[in-house]
């Protein structure tokens, strides 16, 4: 039998920790990591079924179907939104169970920050199972309710940036869910909510000076710190929104400028941005904590983590299609470092298994399957595997900002 990542998942053997554990009926279809069963986080259902569709690999299908069953049963918070069974700080009905504890345990049961539904819609299309489709829509409903329901997002306490701890993904992942569900169902309420969330990002980024980032102004987080990882997560939902808004003729110059600033900040070298450009011996990479110059932060800007490249490549590829002269060099550099170094910081090791991130490797492997599709398609005709980037083609840093931003095709402005 050919060994694949999914065949190892199926046997419960791919865990480089001291005690691999054994799957029980409640765990089968999950992925183990340092703090328990991850409930398939980073949409491993999508990863497995996508791999099956691309390759015909039956191990991916077998494990993927197990992951689907787990996702719509043990790992889904089925509950009545009107009479919630748990007295939590919010109604958690519809979300996927959290990545820690006993499938969420009693402290963190389920969260919008850890719920994905693209894989569920894909599974519903493959199987025709209405239960799977119901779970996907139920998750979208959870996000819709969390962000105000029929009321505008951020209009219902405690939904405000002071309470979010700088976790931009708490907007970003629901944004993706609302876009995908509108695309799958045609129900306009999901598109309305997606627009509210995109506009919320635009407004909060303005609070921080329209510099391409959203910082932590919460009462309980790390004051003034900014998290590049969260911005990478959120870019996926922003790009899905962009695709659909353009198709609907609803894309605006303000939205385009936001995505441009987002990427410009991400690729600006430290200390003015979170990017560590490549050297003769190291790959380019991003900090986890970043402190804006002039601010007193709880955490100093941290050292680079090349794994985070996975979260940025699609945004840079998208911009490279809009403004090739400005964005192609940095898009190609970050994508190259992502492919060769994200899962294996040691360039002498290449393969789909990794011990580089003890007990959390399923995160980076999950990222590499959830992100990168757009960048790979773009790079297929623009990245030579034998061609090294010259120093003159290195990171653009603040090039876009120095030029006053890239030229953009005509875009609709709000209300026009």
C-alpha positions in Angstrom: 0.0 0.0 0.0 1.4 3.4 -0.9 2.1 5.5 2.1 0.5 8.9 2.1 -0.3 11.5 4.7 -3.9 10.4 4.7 -3.1 6.7 5.1 -1.1 7.6 8.2 -3.9 9.7 9.6 -6.2 6.7 9.0 -4.1 4.5 11.1 -3.6 7.1 13.8 0.2 6.7 13.4 1.4 10.2 12.2 2.2 11.8 15.5 5.8 12.5 16.4 5.1 12.7 20.1 5.9 10.1 22.9 2.5 8.5 23.1 0.7 8.4 19.8 -2.6 7.2 21.4 -5.2 5.1 19.7 -8.4 6.3 17.9 -11.7 5.6 19.6 -15.0 5.9 17.9 -15.2 9.4 19.1 -11.9 10.4 17.7 -11.8 8.7 14.4 -11.5 11.3 11.7 -9.8 13.8 14.0 -6.1 14.8 14.0 -4.1 14.6 17.2 -1.7 17.3 18.2 -0.1 18.5 21.4 -3.3 19.5 23.2 -5.7 16.8 22.1 -7.9 16.2 19.1 -8.0 19.1 16.7 -11.5 18.5 15.3 -10.0 18.6 11.8 -9.0 22.3 12.1 -7.7 24.1 9.1 -10.4 22.2 7.1 -8.7 18.9 6.7 -12.0 17.6 5.2 -11.4 20.0 2.3 -7.7 18.9 2.1 -8.5 15.2 1.9 -11.3 15.5 -0.6 -9.5 18.0 -2.7 -6.5 15.6 -2.8 -8.8 12.7 -3.8 -10.3 14.8 -6.7 -6.9 15.8 -8.0 -5.2 12.4 -7.7 -7.9 9.7 -7.3 -6.0 8.6 -4.1 -8.4 6.3 -2.3 -6.7 6.7 1.1 -7.5 10.4 1.0 -11.1 9.5 0.2 -11.3 6.9 3.0 -9.9 9.2 5.6 -11.7 12.2 4.3 -15.1 10.4 4.7 -14.2 9.5 8.2 -13.3 13.2 8.8 -16.7 14.2 7.3 -18.6 11.9 9.7 -16.7 13.3 12.6 -17.2 16.9 11.5 -21.0 16.6 11.3 -21.4 14.6 14.5 -19.0 14.7 17.4 -17.3 17.8 16.2 -20.3 19.9 15.4 -22.1 21.9 18.0 -25.7 20.9 17.2 -27.9 23.0 19.5 -31.0 25.2 19.4 -30.0 28.8 18.9 -33.1 29.9 20.8 -32.6 27.7 23.8 -28.8 27.1 24.1 -27.8 24.2 26.3 -24.7 26.0 27.5 -24.4 29.2 29.5 -21.4 30.4 27.5 -20.5 34.0 26.6 -22.2 33.5 23.3 -24.4 31.1 21.6 -22.1 28.5 20.1 -24.7 26.6 18.0 -23.4 25.6 14.6 -19.7 26.0 15.2 -17.0 23.3 15.1 -15.8 22.1 18.4 -12.5 23.7 19.6 -9.0 22.3 19.0 -8.2 21.7 22.7 -9.5 19.4 25.5 -12.2 16.8 25.1 -13.5 17.9 21.8 -13.8 21.4 23.2 -14.3 20.4 26.8 -16.3 22.8 29.0 -13.9 25.8 28.9 -13.7 26.3 25.1 -16.5 24.4 23.4 -16.7 25.9 20.0 -15.5 29.1 18.3 -16.0 31.0 15.1 -12.2 31.3 15.0 -11.9 27.6 14.5 -14.8 26.7 12.2 -14.5 26.0 8.4 -17.2 24.9 6.0 -15.7 24.7 2.5 -14.8 21.0 3.0 -18.4 20.3 4.2 -19.9 21.8 1.0 -17.4 19.8 -1.0 -18.4 16.7 0.8 -22.1 17.4 0.3 -21.5 17.8 -3.4 -19.5 14.5 -3.6 -21.9 12.4 -1.4 -25.3 14.1 -1.9 -25.8 13.7 1.8 -28.3 16.3 3.0 -27.0 16.0 6.6 -23.5 17.2 5.5 -25.0 20.2 3.7 -27.2 20.9 6.7 -24.1 21.0 8.9 -22.4 23.5 6.5 -25.3 25.8 6.4 -25.8 25.5 10.2 -22.2 26.7 10.6 -22.8 29.6 8.4 -25.9 30.4 10.4 -23.7 30.4 13.6 -21.4 32.9 12.0 -24.4 35.0 10.8 -25.9 35.0 14.3 -22.6 35.7 16.0 -22.1 38.8 13.9 -25.5 40.3 14.6 -27.9 38.2 12.5 -30.5 40.6 11.0 -28.7 43.5 12.8 -25.5 44.9 11.3 -22.2 43.3 12.4 -20.6 45.0 15.4 -24.0 46.5 16.3 -24.7 44.0 19.1 -22.5 44.0 22.2 -20.0 42.5 23.0 -19.1 42.5 19.3 -16.6 45.3 19.3 -12.8 45.5 18.6 -12.1 46.3 22.3 -13.3 42.7 23.1 -11.6 40.8 20.3 -8.0 40.8 21.5 -6.6 41.7 18.1 -7.9 38.4 16.7 -8.7 39.6 13.2 -9.5 36.0 12.2 -12.7 36.3 14.3 -13.9 38.5 11.4 -11.8 36.8 8.7 -13.0 33.2 8.9 -16.7 34.1 9.2 -16.2 36.4 6.2 -15.0 33.4 4.2 -17.9 31.3 5.5 -20.5 33.9 4.5 -19.1 34.3 1.0 -18.9 30.6 0.4 -22.4 30.0 1.7 -23.9 32.7 -0.4 -22.2 31.2 -3.4 -23.6 27.7 -2.5 -27.1 28.7 -1.6 -27.9 32.1 -3.2 -29.3 33.4 0.0 -28.6 37.1 -0.1 -28.4 37.5 3.7 -25.0 35.8 3.7 -23.7 38.2 1.1 -25.1 41.1 3.1 -23.2 39.9 6.2 -20.1 39.4 4.2 -20.2 43.0 3.1 -20.7 44.1 6.7 -17.6 42.2 7.8 -15.5 43.5 4.9 -16.6 47.0 5.7 -15.8 46.4 9.4 -12.2 45.5 8.4 -12.0 48.6 6.3 -13.2 50.8 9.2 -11.0 49.3 11.8 -7.9 49.5 9.6 -8.6 53.2 9.3 -8.6 53.5 13.1 -4.9 52.3 13.0 -4.0 54.9 10.4 -4.8 53.0 7.1 -1.4 51.4 7.3 -2.5 47.9 6.4 -3.0 46.3 9.8 -5.3 46.0 12.7 -3.9 46.0 16.2 -4.9 44.8 19.6 -6.9 47.4 21.6 -8.7 44.9 23.8 -8.9 44.9 27.6 -7.4 41.5 27.9 -4.9 40.9 25.0 -1.5 42.2 24.3 -2.0 46.0 24.0 -1.0 47.5 20.7 0.5 44.3 19.3 -0.3 43.3 15.8 -0.4 39.6 14.6 0.7 38.9 11.1 -0.6 35.4 11.3 -4.1 36.7 11.9 -3.8 39.0 8.9 -2.7 36.1 6.8 -5.8 34.1 7.9 -8.1 37.0 7.1 -6.7 37.5 3.7 -8.3 34.2 2.5 -11.8 35.6 3.3 -11.0 39.0 1.8 -9.9 37.3 -1.5 -13.0 35.2 -1.7 -15.0 38.4 -1.1 -13.0 40.1 -3.9 -13.7 37.3 -6.4 -17.4 37.5 -5.9 -17.7 41.3 -5.5 -15.9 41.6 -8.9 -18.2 39.1 -10.5 -21.2 41.0 -9.1 -19.8 44.5 -10.1 -19.6 45.5 -6.5 -15.8 45.8 -6.1 -14.7 49.3 -5.0 -11.4 51.2 -5.1 -11.5 51.3 -1.2 -11.5 47.5 -1.0 -8.7 47.2 -3.5 -6.7 49.8 -1.6 -7.2 47.9 1.6 -5.9 44.7 0.2 -2.9 46.6 -1.3 -2.1 48.2 2.1 -2.6 44.8 3.8 0.1 43.2 1.6 2.4 46.2 1.6 2.5 46.2 5.4 3.0 42.4 5.5 6.0 42.6 3.2 7.6 45.6 4.8 10.9 44.6 6.5 11.2 45.0 10.3 11.0 47.3 12.2 8.5 49.1 10.1 6.7 45.9 9.1 6.7 42.2 10.2 8.8 40.8 7.3 12.3 39.4 7.7 13.8 39.4 4.1 15.8 36.4 3.0 19.6 36.3 3.4 22.2 34.2 1.9 21.5 31.5 4.5 17.9 32.0 5.6 14.5 32.2 3.9 12.3 35.2 4.2 9.7 34.9 7.0 7.3 36.8 9.2 7.1 37.6 12.9 4.2 36.4 15.1 4.2 39.5 17.3 4.8 42.9 15.7 5.0 46.2 17.6 4.2 49.3 15.5 7.0 51.9 15.8 6.1 54.6 18.4 3.7 52.3 20.3 4.3 50.8 23.8 3.5 47.1 23.2 3.0 44.2 25.6 5.3 42.1 23.3 8.4 43.1 21.3 8.5 42.2 17.7 9.3 38.5 17.6 11.7 36.4 15.6 10.7 35.1 12.1 8.7 32.0 11.5 8.9 30.7 7.9 5.7 28.6 8.4 3.7 31.8 8.2 4.7 32.3 4.5 1.9 29.9 3.7 -0.7 32.4 4.8 0.5 35.2 2.7 1.3 33.7 -0.7 -2.3 33.9 -2.1 -2.7 37.6 -1.4 0.6 38.4 -3.1 -0.2 36.3 -6.1 -3.6 38.1 -6.4 -1.9 41.5 -6.3 0.7 40.3 -8.9 -2.2 39.7 -11.3 -3.4 43.2 -10.7 0.0 45.0 -10.8 2.7 42.6 -12.0 5.5 45.1 -12.0 5.1 45.9 -8.3 4.1 42.6 -6.9 5.6 39.8 -9.0 9.1 39.8 -7.4 8.0 39.6 -3.8 5.1 37.2 -4.7 7.6 34.8 -6.3 10.1 35.1 -3.5 7.6 34.4 -0.7 6.1 31.5 -2.7 9.5 30.0 -3.2 10.4 30.2 0.5 6.9 28.8 1.3 7.4 25.7 -1.0 10.9 24.9 0.0 11.1 26.0 3.6 7.7 26.3 5.3 7.2 22.7 6.3 11.0 22.1 6.5 13.1 25.0 7.6 16.1 22.8 6.9 16.4 22.9 3.1 18.1 19.5 3.1 14.9 17.8 4.2 12.0 17.5 1.6 8.9 15.5 2.1 5.3 15.6 3.4 6.3 14.4 6.9 8.0 16.8 9.3 9.4 16.9 12.8 10.3 20.6 12.5 7.3 21.7 14.6 7.1 19.1 17.4 3.5 18.2 18.2 2.0 21.1 16.1 3.1 19.9 12.6 -0.5 19.3 11.6 -0.9 23.1 11.7 1.7 23.9 9.1 0.6 20.9 6.9 -3.0 22.1 7.3 -2.0 25.6 6.2 -0.2 24.3 3.2 -3.4 22.7 2.0 -5.8 25.4 3.0 -3.7 28.2 1.4 -1.6 28.3 -1.7 -4.0 27.1 -4.5 -4.3 30.6 -6.0 -0.5 31.2 -5.7 0.3 27.8 -7.3 -1.9 28.5 -10.2 -0.4 32.0 -10.7 3.1 30.7 -10.2 2.7 27.8 -12.6 3.5 30.1 -15.5 5.6 32.7 -13.7 8.0 30.8 -11.5 10.9 28.8 -12.9 12.1 26.0 -10.6 15.6 26.5 -11.8 15.8 30.2 -11.7 17.0 31.9 -8.5 15.8 35.4 -7.7 18.5 38.0 -8.1 19.2 40.4 -5.2 17.7 43.2 -7.2 14.4 41.3 -7.3 14.2 40.8 -3.6 11.4 41.9 -1.3 9.6 45.1 -2.4 9.2 46.2 1.2 7.5 49.6 1.1 7.9 50.0 -2.7 4.1 50.2 -3.2 3.9 52.8 -0.5 6.8 54.8 -2.0 5.0 54.8 -5.4 1.8 55.9 -3.8 0.2 52.5 -4.3 0.0 50.4 -7.5 -2.1 51.5 -10.4 -5.5 49.9 -10.4 -8.2 49.3 -13.0 -11.3 51.3 -12.6 -13.4 50.2 -9.7 -16.9 51.1 -8.4 -17.1 53.4 -5.4 -19.8 52.9 -2.8 -23.1 54.3 -3.9 -22.1 54.6 -7.5 
